[in-house]
Amino acid sequence: MDKDLKMHITIRTTDEKEQMRVGNSIHHQLVGNKDYIDCNIILNIDDENEVNLYIFNECENVPDIII
C-alpha cells in the first residue's frame, strides 16, 4: 500500500449503472466532509466497474460509509 494512504477501498460492480449508483451514493455521503473537501479522501470511478475510495494519512476523521 502507498505509504501516504491510510486506506484504499475497492468496490467491484457488475456494470456501469451499478458503479454510478454506488459512486453517487458514497459521494453524497461525503459532501460537506472537511477531509473530502481538502482532498484527504478521494473517490474515483474512472476504472471499469470499480469504485475506489482513497483515504490518506492526513484524514482526521474516517467517515462511516453505507453502501
Chimera marker file (.cmm) of the C-alpha trace (Angstrom):
<marker_set name="trace">
<marker id="1" x="0.000" y="0.000" z="0.000" r="1" g="1" b="0" radius="0.5"/>
<marker id="2" x="1.137" y="3.532" z="-0.737" r="1" g="1" b="0" radius="0.5"/>
<marker id="3" x="2.857" y="4.989" z="2.344" r="1" g="1" b="0" radius="0.5"/>
<marker id="4" x="0.647" y="8.094" z="2.127" r="1" g="1" b="0" radius="0.5"/>
<marker id="5" x="-2.551" y="6.028" z="2.317" r="1" g="1" b="0" radius="0.5"/>
<marker id="6" x="-4.397" y="5.141" z="5.477" r="1" g="1" b="0" radius="0.5"/>
<marker id="7" x="-6.907" y="3.034" z="3.486" r="1" g="1" b="0" radius="0.5"/>
<marker id="8" x="-7.767" y="2.063" z="-0.069" r="1" g="1" b="0" radius="0.5"/>
<marker id="9" x="-11.207" y="0.561" z="-0.546" r="1" g="1" b="0" radius="0.5"/>
<marker id="10" x="-12.205" y="-1.001" z="-3.876" r="1" g="1" b="0" radius="0.5"/>
<marker id="11" x="-15.796" y="-1.921" z="-4.687" r="1" g="1" b="0" radius="0.5"/>
<marker id="12" x="-16.280" y="-4.020" z="-7.817" r="1" g="1" b="0" radius="0.5"/>
<marker id="13" x="-19.622" y="-3.777" z="-9.576" r="1" g="1" b="0" radius="0.5"/>
<marker id="14" x="-21.270" y="-5.814" z="-12.296" r="1" g="1" b="0" radius="0.5"/>
<marker id="15" x="-21.910" y="-2.933" z="-14.690" r="1" g="1" b="0" radius="0.5"/>
<marker id="16" x="-21.535" y="0.796" z="-15.239" r="1" g="1" b="0" radius="0.5"/>
<marker id="17" x="-25.030" y="1.591" z="-13.943" r="1" g="1" b="0" radius="0.5"/>
<marker id="18" x="-24.282" y="-0.058" z="-10.589" r="1" g="1" b="0" radius="0.5"/>
<marker id="19" x="-20.870" y="1.617" z="-10.491" r="1" g="1" b="0" radius="0.5"/>
<marker id="20" x="-22.510" y="5.031" z="-10.906" r="1" g="1" b="0" radius="0.5"/>
<marker id="21" x="-25.153" y="4.244" z="-8.262" r="1" g="1" b="0" radius="0.5"/>
<marker id="22" x="-22.539" y="3.222" z="-5.700" r="1" g="1" b="0" radius="0.5"/>
<marker id="23" x="-20.218" y="6.110" z="-6.578" r="1" g="1" b="0" radius="0.5"/>
<marker id="24" x="-23.026" y="8.673" z="-6.306" r="1" g="1" b="0" radius="0.5"/>
<marker id="25" x="-24.202" y="7.198" z="-3.010" r="1" g="1" b="0" radius="0.5"/>
<marker id="26" x="-20.730" y="7.483" z="-1.495" r="1" g="1" b="0" radius="0.5"/>
<marker id="27" x="-20.237" y="10.981" z="-2.936" r="1" g="1" b="0" radius="0.5"/>
<marker id="28" x="-23.484" y="12.247" z="-1.391" r="1" g="1" b="0" radius="0.5"/>
<marker id="29" x="-22.432" y="10.858" z="1.998" r="1" g="1" b="0" radius="0.5"/>
<marker id="30" x="-19.102" y="12.684" z="1.786" r="1" g="1" b="0" radius="0.5"/>
<marker id="31" x="-20.368" y="16.078" z="0.574" r="1" g="1" b="0" radius="0.5"/>
<marker id="32" x="-19.529" y="18.659" z="3.227" r="1" g="1" b="0" radius="0.5"/>
<marker id="33" x="-16.914" y="16.437" z="4.910" r="1" g="1" b="0" radius="0.5"/>
<marker id="34" x="-13.826" y="18.595" z="5.550" r="1" g="1" b="0" radius="0.5"/>
<marker id="35" x="-11.416" y="15.797" z="4.632" r="1" g="1" b="0" radius="0.5"/>
<marker id="36" x="-13.288" y="15.229" z="1.341" r="1" g="1" b="0" radius="0.5"/>
<marker id="37" x="-13.175" y="18.961" z="0.570" r="1" g="1" b="0" radius="0.5"/>
<marker id="38" x="-9.432" y="19.075" z="1.405" r="1" g="1" b="0" radius="0.5"/>
<marker id="39" x="-8.740" y="16.000" z="-0.818" r="1" g="1" b="0" radius="0.5"/>
<marker id="40" x="-7.692" y="13.818" z="2.106" r="1" g="1" b="0" radius="0.5"/>
<marker id="41" x="-10.424" y="11.481" z="0.838" r="1" g="1" b="0" radius="0.5"/>
<marker id="42" x="-10.655" y="10.841" z="-2.899" r="1" g="1" b="0" radius="0.5"/>
<marker id="43" x="-13.465" y="8.982" z="-4.646" r="1" g="1" b="0" radius="0.5"/>
<marker id="44" x="-12.612" y="7.604" z="-8.075" r="1" g="1" b="0" radius="0.5"/>
<marker id="45" x="-14.969" y="5.932" z="-10.570" r="1" g="1" b="0" radius="0.5"/>
<marker id="46" x="-12.673" y="6.048" z="-13.618" r="1" g="1" b="0" radius="0.5"/>
<marker id="47" x="-11.851" y="2.314" z="-13.671" r="1" g="1" b="0" radius="0.5"/>
<marker id="48" x="-14.284" y="-0.001" z="-15.425" r="1" g="1" b="0" radius="0.5"/>
<marker id="49" x="-16.859" y="-1.406" z="-12.975" r="1" g="1" b="0" radius="0.5"/>
<marker id="50" x="-14.880" y="-0.254" z="-9.940" r="1" g="1" b="0" radius="0.5"/>
<marker id="51" x="-15.364" y="2.377" z="-7.284" r="1" g="1" b="0" radius="0.5"/>
<marker id="52" x="-12.164" y="3.311" z="-5.459" r="1" g="1" b="0" radius="0.5"/>
<marker id="53" x="-12.037" y="5.268" z="-2.240" r="1" g="1" b="0" radius="0.5"/>
<marker id="54" x="-8.640" y="6.549" z="-1.125" r="1" g="1" b="0" radius="0.5"/>
<marker id="55" x="-8.238" y="7.789" z="2.437" r="1" g="1" b="0" radius="0.5"/>
<marker id="56" x="-4.912" y="9.500" z="3.031" r="1" g="1" b="0" radius="0.5"/>
<marker id="57" x="-2.942" y="9.697" z="6.274" r="1" g="1" b="0" radius="0.5"/>
<marker id="58" x="-3.879" y="13.380" z="6.669" r="1" g="1" b="0" radius="0.5"/>
<marker id="59" x="-7.556" y="12.396" z="7.051" r="1" g="1" b="0" radius="0.5"/>
<marker id="60" x="-8.507" y="13.300" z="10.608" r="1" g="1" b="0" radius="0.5"/>
<marker id="61" x="-11.901" y="11.574" z="10.797" r="1" g="1" b="0" radius="0.5"/>
<marker id="62" x="-12.527" y="8.475" z="8.718" r="1" g="1" b="0" radius="0.5"/>
<marker id="63" x="-16.259" y="8.614" z="7.955" r="1" g="1" b="0" radius="0.5"/>
<marker id="64" x="-18.699" y="5.733" z="8.138" r="1" g="1" b="0" radius="0.5"/>
<marker id="65" x="-19.826" y="4.858" z="4.621" r="1" g="1" b="0" radius="0.5"/>
<marker id="66" x="-23.045" y="2.964" z="3.921" r="1" g="1" b="0" radius="0.5"/>
<marker id="67" x="-23.384" y="1.141" z="0.631" r="1" g="1" b="0" radius="0.5"/>
<link id1="1" id2="2" r="1" g="1" b="0" radius="0.2"/>
<link id1="2" id2="3" r="1" g="1" b="0" radius="0.2"/>
<link id1="3" id2="4" r="1" g="1" b="0" radius="0.2"/>
<link id1="4" id2="5" r="1" g="1" b="0" radius="0.2"/>
<link id1="5" id2="6" r="1" g="1" b="0" radius="0.2"/>
<link id1="6" id2="7" r="1" g="1" b="0" radius="0.2"/>
<link id1="7" id2="8" r="1" g="1" b="0" radius="0.2"/>
<link id1="8" id2="9" r="1" g="1" b="0" radius="0.2"/>
<link id1="9" id2="10" r="1" g="1" b="0" radius="0.2"/>
<link id1="10" id2="11" r="1" g="1" b="0" radius="0.2"/>
<link id1="11" id2="12" r="1" g="1" b="0" radius="0.2"/>
<link id1="12" id2="13" r="1" g="1" b="0" radius="0.2"/>
<link id1="13" id2="14" r="1" g="1" b="0" radius="0.2"/>
<link id1="14" id2="15" r="1" g="1" b="0" radius="0.2"/>
<link id1="15" id2="16" r="1" g="1" b="0" radius="0.2"/>
<link id1="16" id2="17" r="1" g="1" b="0" radius="0.2"/>
<link id1="17" id2="18" r="1" g="1" b="0" radius="0.2"/>
<link id1="18" id2="19" r="1" g="1" b="0" radius="0.2"/>
<link id1="19" id2="20" r="1" g="1" b="0" radius="0.2"/>
<link id1="20" id2="21" r="1" g="1" b="0" radius="0.2"/>
<link id1="21" id2="22" r="1" g="1" b="0" radius="0.2"/>
<link id1="22" id2="23" r="1" g="1" b="0" radius="0.2"/>
<link id1="23" id2="24" r="1" g="1" b="0" radius="0.2"/>
<link id1="24" id2="25" r="1" g="1" b="0" radius="0.2"/>
<link id1="25" id2="26" r="1" g="1" b="0" radius="0.2"/>
<link id1="26" id2="27" r="1" g="1" b="0" radius="0.2"/>
<link id1="27" id2="28" r="1" g="1" b="0" radius="0.2"/>
<link id1="28" id2="29" r="1" g="1" b="0" radius="0.2"/>
<link id1="29" id2="30" r="1" g="1" b="0" radius="0.2"/>
<link id1="30" id2="31" r="1" g="1" b="0" radius="0.2"/>
<link id1="31" id2="32" r="1" g="1" b="0" radius="0.2"/>
<link id1="32" id2="33" r="1" g="1" b="0" radius="0.2"/>
<link id1="33" id2="34" r="1" g="1" b="0" radius="0.2"/>
<link id1="34" id2="35" r="1" g="1" b="0" radius="0.2"/>
<link id1="35" id2="36" r="1" g="1" b="0" radius="0.2"/>
<link id1="36" id2="37" r="1" g="1" b="0" radius="0.2"/>
<link id1="37" id2="38" r="1" g="1" b="0" radius="0.2"/>
<link id1="38" id2="39" r="1" g="1" b="0" radius="0.2"/>
<link id1="39" id2="40" r="1" g="1" b="0" radius="0.2"/>
<link id1="40" id2="41" r="1" g="1" b="0" radius="0.2"/>
<link id1="41" id2="42" r="1" g="1" b="0" radius="0.2"/>
<link id1="42" id2="43" r="1" g="1" b="0" radius="0.2"/>
<link id1="43" id2="44" r="1" g="1" b="0" radius="0.2"/>
<link id1="44" id2="45" r="1" g="1" b="0" radius="0.2"/>
<link id1="45" id2="46" r="1" g="1" b="0" radius="0.2"/>
<link id1="46" id2="47" r="1" g="1" b="0" radius="0.2"/>
<link id1="47" id2="48" r="1" g="1" b="0" radius="0.2"/>
<link id1="48" id2="49" r="1" g="1" b="0" radius="0.2"/>
<link id1="49" id2="50" r="1" g="1" b="0" radius="0.2"/>
<link id1="50" id2="51" r="1" g="1" b="0" radius="0.2"/>
<link id1="51" id2="52" r="1" g="1" b="0" radius="0.2"/>
<link id1="52" id2="53" r="1" g="1" b="0" radius="0.2"/>
<link id1="53" id2="54" r="1" g="1" b="0" radius="0.2"/>
<link id1="54" id2="55" r="1" g="1" b="0" radius="0.2"/>
<link id1="55" id2="56" r="1" g="1" b="0" radius="0.2"/>
<link id1="56" id2="57" r="1" g="1" b="0" radius="0.2"/>
<link id1="57" id2="58" r="1" g="1" b="0" radius="0.2"/>
<link id1="58" id2="59" r="1" g="1" b="0" radius="0.2"/>
<link id1="59" id2="60" r="1" g="1" b="0" radius="0.2"/>
<link id1="60" id2="61" r="1" g="1" b="0" radius="0.2"/>
<link id1="61" id2="62" r="1" g="1" b="0" radius="0.2"/>
<link id1="62" id2="63" r="1" g="1" b="0" radius="0.2"/>
<link id1="63" id2="64" r="1" g="1" b="0" radius="0.2"/>
<link id1="64" id2="65" r="1" g="1" b="0" radius="0.2"/>
<link id1="65" id2="66" r="1" g="1" b="0" radius="0.2"/>
<link id1="66" id2="67" r="1" g="1" b="0" radius="0.2"/>
</marker_set>
